[in-house]
Amino acid sequence: MNELLDRMLRAAKLDPNLYEEVEADKGLMNQAILVVVLSSIAAGLGNLGQGGATGVLIMTILALVSWLIWAYLTYIIGTKLLPTENTEADYGQLLRTIGFSSAPGVIRILGIIPGLSGLVFTAANIWMLVAMVIAVRQALDYESTPRAVGVCLIGWVVQAVLLGLAMAAMA
């Protein structure tokens, strides 16, 4: 557990070496999944004040589903649409790195404090986006940070539109 916490802190500190280590170690997939689940649960709990117990469940599921969609889109965009000649990554490598990039999302639990929800979620989402850019840059062996930013932003916009359409259809 100490190793997981250390990796999560390094991921949150935006340590590129951590993302290289995670990319290379296939044995860390379970830890990466756990980071995503913890971050999603924190989002759910941070939403307690807005939606009660039902809101916690819905927000937890939405956070997890949106991460899964974004991860898949990032893989497709980064390896198929915008690869470089150096891009060599399989889905597992990318999932491990961007799984750990969810570590800053654990702070979303602080959204439970009245009046802080919007600020906490905005800060966490920006922090996770920056971490994901670093994770994508490292996992896809990009030499250009702007390329990684582009891949992440395109994936984020597409997943946001898809989730918005899904939520509108359910309403």
VOMARTI-379468 format. One record per residue (C-alpha): residue number from 1; residue in three letters; x, y, z. Coordinates in Angstrom, 2 decimals, always signed. Layout:
# residues N
+-----+-----+---------+---------+---------+
!   i !  aa !      px !      py !      pz !
+-----+-----+---------+---------+---------+
! NUM ! ALA !       X !       Y !       Z !
...
+-----+-----+---------+---------+---------+
//
This chain:
# residues 171
+-----+-----+---------+---------+---------+
!   i !  aa !      px !      py !      pz !
+-----+-----+---------+---------+---------+
!   1 ! MET !   +0.00 !   +0.00 !   +0.00 !
!   2 ! ASN !   +2.92 !   +2.31 !   +0.73 !
!   3 ! GLU !   +4.22 !   +1.81 !   -2.82 !
!   4 ! LEU !   +0.82 !   +2.66 !   -4.29 !
!   5 ! LEU !   +0.58 !   +5.85 !   -2.22 !
!   6 ! ASP !   +4.12 !   +6.82 !   -3.23 !
!   7 ! ARG !   +3.29 !   +6.28 !   -6.91 !
!   8 ! MET !   +0.07 !   +8.26 !   -6.59 !
!   9 ! LEU !   +1.95 !  +11.17 !   -4.99 !
!  10 ! ARG !   +4.61 !  +11.08 !   -7.70 !
!  11 ! ALA !   +1.88 !  +11.01 !  -10.36 !
!  12 ! ALA !   +0.17 !  +13.98 !   -8.74 !
!  13 ! LYS !   +3.53 !  +15.80 !   -8.61 !
!  14 ! LEU !   +3.67 !  +15.29 !  -12.40 !
!  15 ! ASP !   +6.89 !  +13.26 !  -12.24 !
!  16 ! PRO !   +7.65 !  +12.09 !  -15.82 !
!  17 ! ASN !   +9.91 !   +9.33 !  -14.48 !
!  18 ! LEU !   +6.96 !   +7.79 !  -12.64 !
!  19 ! TYR !   +5.00 !   +7.61 !  -15.89 !
!  20 ! GLU !   +7.97 !   +5.93 !  -17.64 !
!  21 ! GLU !   +8.21 !   +3.37 !  -14.82 !
!  22 ! VAL !   +4.48 !   +2.65 !  -14.92 !
!  23 ! GLU !   +4.55 !   +2.33 !  -18.70 !
!  24 ! ALA !   +7.30 !   -0.28 !  -18.52 !
!  25 ! ASP !   +5.92 !   -2.37 !  -15.63 !
!  26 ! LYS !   +3.04 !   -4.62 !  -16.73 !
!  27 ! GLY !   +2.61 !   -5.70 !  -13.11 !
!  28 ! LEU !   +1.23 !   -2.27 !  -12.19 !
!  29 ! MET !   -2.04 !   -2.58 !  -14.11 !
!  30 ! ASN !   -4.02 !   -3.44 !  -10.97 !
!  31 ! GLN !   -2.61 !   -0.40 !   -9.18 !
!  32 ! ALA !   -3.49 !   +1.83 !  -12.14 !
!  33 ! ILE !   -7.05 !   +0.49 !  -12.12 !
!  34 ! LEU !   -7.24 !   +1.07 !   -8.36 !
!  35 ! VAL !   -6.15 !   +4.69 !   -8.82 !
!  36 ! VAL !   -8.96 !   +5.25 !  -11.36 !
!  37 ! VAL !  -11.50 !   +3.61 !   -9.05 !
!  38 ! LEU !  -10.34 !   +5.64 !   -6.02 !
!  39 ! SER !  -10.50 !   +8.85 !   -8.05 !
!  40 ! SER !  -14.01 !   +7.98 !   -9.29 !
!  41 ! ILE !  -15.21 !   +7.17 !   -5.77 !
!  42 ! ALA !  -13.73 !  +10.48 !   -4.54 !
!  43 ! ALA !  -15.71 !  +12.26 !   -7.28 !
!  44 ! GLY !  -18.86 !  +10.49 !   -6.13 !
!  45 ! LEU !  -18.32 !  +11.29 !   -2.47 !
!  46 ! GLY !  -17.42 !  +14.87 !   -3.31 !
!  47 ! ASN !  -20.83 !  +15.15 !   -4.95 !
!  48 ! LEU !  -22.69 !  +14.06 !   -1.79 !
!  49 ! GLY !  -23.86 !  +17.59 !   -1.02 !
!  50 ! GLN !  -25.39 !  +18.00 !   -4.47 !
!  51 ! GLY !  -27.19 !  +14.72 !   -4.97 !
!  52 ! GLY !  -27.23 !  +12.74 !   -1.76 !
!  53 ! ALA !  -26.54 !   +9.00 !   -1.87 !
!  54 ! THR !  -28.00 !   +8.67 !   -5.38 !
!  55 ! GLY !  -25.75 !  +11.49 !   -6.56 !
!  56 ! VAL !  -22.73 !   +9.72 !   -5.10 !
!  57 ! LEU !  -23.51 !   +6.58 !   -7.08 !
!  58 ! ILE !  -24.29 !   +8.44 !  -10.29 !
!  59 ! MET !  -21.19 !  +10.66 !  -10.08 !
!  60 ! THR !  -18.96 !   +7.67 !   -9.29 !
!  61 ! ILE !  -20.27 !   +5.79 !  -12.32 !
!  62 ! LEU !  -20.07 !   +8.88 !  -14.57 !
!  63 ! ALA !  -16.48 !   +9.55 !  -13.50 !
!  64 ! LEU !  -15.50 !   +5.95 !  -14.23 !
!  65 ! VAL !  -17.33 !   +5.75 !  -17.56 !
!  66 ! SER !  -15.99 !   +9.11 !  -18.75 !
!  67 ! TRP !  -12.45 !   +7.98 !  -17.87 !
!  68 ! LEU !  -12.92 !   +4.72 !  -19.80 !
!  69 ! ILE !  -14.21 !   +6.55 !  -22.88 !
!  70 ! TRP !  -11.44 !   +9.15 !  -22.68 !
!  71 ! ALA !   -8.78 !   +6.44 !  -22.27 !
!  72 ! TYR !   -9.99 !   +4.54 !  -25.33 !
!  73 ! LEU !  -10.25 !   +7.72 !  -27.43 !
!  74 ! THR !   -6.78 !   +8.79 !  -26.33 !
!  75 ! TYR !   -5.36 !   +5.44 !  -27.45 !
!  76 ! ILE !   -7.03 !   +5.66 !  -30.88 !
!  77 ! ILE !   -6.15 !   +9.31 !  -31.43 !
!  78 ! GLY !   -2.60 !   +8.99 !  -30.10 !
!  79 ! THR !   -1.60 !   +5.76 !  -31.84 !
!  80 ! LYS !   -3.73 !   +5.74 !  -35.01 !
!  81 ! LEU !   -4.56 !   +9.35 !  -35.91 !
!  82 ! LEU !   -1.63 !  +11.38 !  -34.54 !
!  83 ! PRO !   +1.32 !   +9.02 !  -34.04 !
!  84 ! THR !   +4.91 !  +10.06 !  -34.62 !
!  85 ! GLU !   +7.57 !   +7.85 !  -36.12 !
!  86 ! ASN !   +8.67 !   +7.05 !  -32.54 !
!  87 ! THR !   +5.20 !   +6.17 !  -31.23 !
!  88 ! GLU !   +5.25 !   +2.63 !  -29.90 !
!  89 ! ALA !   +2.65 !   +1.83 !  -27.28 !
!  90 ! ASP !   +0.12 !   -0.85 !  -26.65 !
!  91 ! TYR !   -3.19 !   -0.29 !  -24.93 !
!  92 ! GLY !   -1.85 !   -1.64 !  -21.61 !
!  93 ! GLN !   +1.02 !   +0.84 !  -21.50 !
!  94 ! LEU !   -1.31 !   +3.73 !  -22.12 !
!  95 ! LEU !   -3.91 !   +2.49 !  -19.63 !
!  96 ! ARG !   -1.29 !   +2.16 !  -16.89 !
!  97 ! THR !   +0.09 !   +5.64 !  -17.41 !
!  98 ! ILE !   -3.22 !   +7.45 !  -17.76 !
!  99 ! GLY !   -4.62 !   +5.39 !  -14.90 !
! 100 ! PHE !   -2.02 !   +6.95 !  -12.64 !
! 101 ! SER !   -2.75 !  +10.37 !  -14.13 !
! 102 ! SER !   -6.10 !  +10.12 !  -12.30 !
! 103 ! ALA !   -4.31 !  +10.38 !   -8.94 !
! 104 ! PRO !   -4.98 !  +14.13 !   -8.53 !
! 105 ! GLY !   -8.70 !  +13.33 !   -8.82 !
! 106 ! VAL !   -8.67 !  +11.93 !   -5.32 !
! 107 ! ILE !   -8.90 !  +15.51 !   -4.04 !
! 108 ! ARG !  -12.44 !  +15.64 !   -5.42 !
! 109 ! ILE !  -13.54 !  +14.15 !   -2.11 !
! 110 ! LEU !  -13.03 !  +17.67 !   -0.71 !
! 111 ! GLY !  -16.08 !  +18.67 !   -2.75 !
! 112 ! ILE !  -18.08 !  +17.44 !   +0.22 !
! 113 ! ILE !  -17.16 !  +20.70 !   +2.01 !
! 114 ! PRO !  -20.07 !  +23.11 !   +1.49 !
! 115 ! GLY !  -19.28 !  +25.83 !   -1.02 !
! 116 ! LEU !  -16.08 !  +24.21 !   -2.32 !
! 117 ! SER !  -17.47 !  +21.64 !   -4.74 !
! 118 ! GLY !  -17.16 !  +23.68 !   -7.92 !
! 119 ! LEU !  -13.67 !  +24.95 !   -7.10 !
! 120 ! VAL !  -12.41 !  +21.52 !   -6.04 !
! 121 ! PHE !  -13.78 !  +19.74 !   -9.12 !
! 122 ! THR !  -12.42 !  +22.41 !  -11.47 !
! 123 ! ALA !   -8.95 !  +22.30 !   -9.87 !
! 124 ! ALA !   -8.91 !  +18.49 !   -9.86 !
! 125 ! ASN !   -9.99 !  +18.26 !  -13.49 !
! 126 ! ILE !   -7.31 !  +20.71 !  -14.64 !
! 127 ! TRP !   -4.67 !  +18.91 !  -12.57 !
! 128 ! MET !   -5.73 !  +15.53 !  -14.00 !
! 129 ! LEU !   -5.63 !  +16.94 !  -17.54 !
! 130 ! VAL !   -2.06 !  +18.18 !  -17.03 !
! 131 ! ALA !   -1.08 !  +14.79 !  -15.54 !
! 132 ! MET !   -2.70 !  +13.02 !  -18.48 !
! 133 ! VAL !   -0.74 !  +15.14 !  -20.96 !
! 134 ! ILE !   +2.49 !  +14.06 !  -19.26 !
! 135 ! ALA !   +1.32 !  +10.44 !  -19.15 !
! 136 ! VAL !   +0.41 !  +10.46 !  -22.84 !
! 137 ! ARG !   +3.65 !  +12.17 !  -23.82 !
! 138 ! GLN !   +5.65 !   +9.51 !  -21.97 !
! 139 ! ALA !   +3.57 !   +6.48 !  -23.00 !
! 140 ! LEU !   +3.40 !   +7.41 !  -26.68 !
! 141 ! ASP !   +7.05 !   +8.51 !  -26.80 !
! 142 ! TYR !   +6.16 !  +11.96 !  -28.07 !
! 143 ! GLU !   +8.94 !  +14.52 !  -28.16 !
! 144 ! SER !   +6.35 !  +17.28 !  -28.40 !
! 145 ! THR !   +4.22 !  +18.29 !  -25.44 !
! 146 ! PRO !   +1.81 !  +20.21 !  -27.72 !
! 147 ! ARG !   +1.07 !  +16.96 !  -29.59 !
! 148 ! ALA !   +0.19 !  +15.27 !  -26.29 !
! 149 ! VAL !   -1.99 !  +18.27 !  -25.36 !
! 150 ! GLY !   -3.79 !  +17.96 !  -28.68 !
! 151 ! VAL !   -4.41 !  +14.24 !  -28.25 !
! 152 ! CYS !   -5.77 !  +14.74 !  -24.73 !
! 153 ! LEU !   -7.96 !  +17.71 !  -25.64 !
! 154 ! ILE !   -9.46 !  +16.06 !  -28.71 !
! 155 ! GLY !  -10.29 !  +12.97 !  -26.66 !
! 156 ! TRP !  -11.70 !  +15.07 !  -23.83 !
! 157 ! VAL !  -13.97 !  +17.07 !  -26.15 !
! 158 ! VAL !  -15.28 !  +13.94 !  -27.88 !
! 159 ! GLN !  -15.98 !  +12.14 !  -24.58 !
! 160 ! ALA !  -17.66 !  +15.25 !  -23.16 !
! 161 ! VAL !  -19.96 !  +15.47 !  -26.19 !
! 162 ! LEU !  -20.76 !  +11.73 !  -26.00 !
! 163 ! LEU !  -21.53 !  +11.94 !  -22.28 !
! 164 ! GLY !  -23.62 !  +15.06 !  -22.81 !
! 165 ! LEU !  -25.65 !  +13.30 !  -25.49 !
! 166 ! ALA !  -26.08 !  +10.23 !  -23.29 !
! 167 ! MET !  -27.21 !  +12.34 !  -20.33 !
! 168 ! ALA !  -29.64 !  +14.30 !  -22.54 !
! 169 ! ALA !  -31.07 !  +11.05 !  -23.87 !
! 170 ! MET !  -31.60 !   +9.74 !  -20.31 !
! 171 ! ALA !  -33.28 !  +12.96 !  -19.13 !
+-----+-----+---------+---------+---------+
//
